[in-house]
């Protein structure tokens, strides 16, 4: 155990019920790229906004063409060390709520149950007209059937089921409508420019109020929808620890910061707590 490991273990010992907030750094070991560099700046152009997706046909065609190529990376991803470690910490009673900013569902796949997907799930598609929700895997079949010439293309995987597919003519890409009502289909995730559903925010703040402390794992907290929970914890006098490589938006609010790989660090923390639980 390193000095930083000991400090994090002491933090978890002193504050038994943790509100855990996770970000993209938890999923990079699973092959899902993150958005930001160590300074918290964008590595690539910022994601499409809700307004552009819903208001511009060309933007929507480009989105779904890139998603057709990028979806297999997301669909085939498996939980990494950070996901497994947090599930272990929940199993020994250390996690009150795991609030994830990720949309990949990997915390659930790892066995975490006290989870809340702040920004939704990319494996589900919703209709903006009738609110019907369907499987993203089923939509992939439809996209491939309607656009067979696109299915053979390859591109570098990008965050959240996207792919770096540019310089092509997307105008003929055939985007399906809702099979039920003919409405516009959208991934069931919160886009930039869109508000997080109020019930999720209320549930997260309730869990934060009941927690002893906050643990941030693999997030720069640059997006306000996640950062506000750390702000609220600081205002309430709750201790805050972060495991993250690089700068976070909340560095001046942290009680403890561990700048080590999140998967390895949490694995060591979980192993210590498993050993402390009577068999």
Secondary structure, DSSP 8 states (H G I E B T S, - for coil): --HHHHHHHHHHHH--SEEEEE-GGGTGGGT---SB-TTS-BSSS---BHHHHHH-HHHHHHHHHHHHHHHHHHHH----HHHHHHHHHHHTT-EEEEEE---S-HHHHHT--SEEETTEEEEEEEETTT--EEEHHHHHHHHHHH-TTTTT----EEGGGEE---SS--TT------TTT---EEEEE--BTS---HHHHHHHHHHHHH-SEEEEES----SHHHHHHHHHHHHTT-EEEEE-SS--TTGGG-SEEE-S-HHHHHHHHHHHHHHHS--
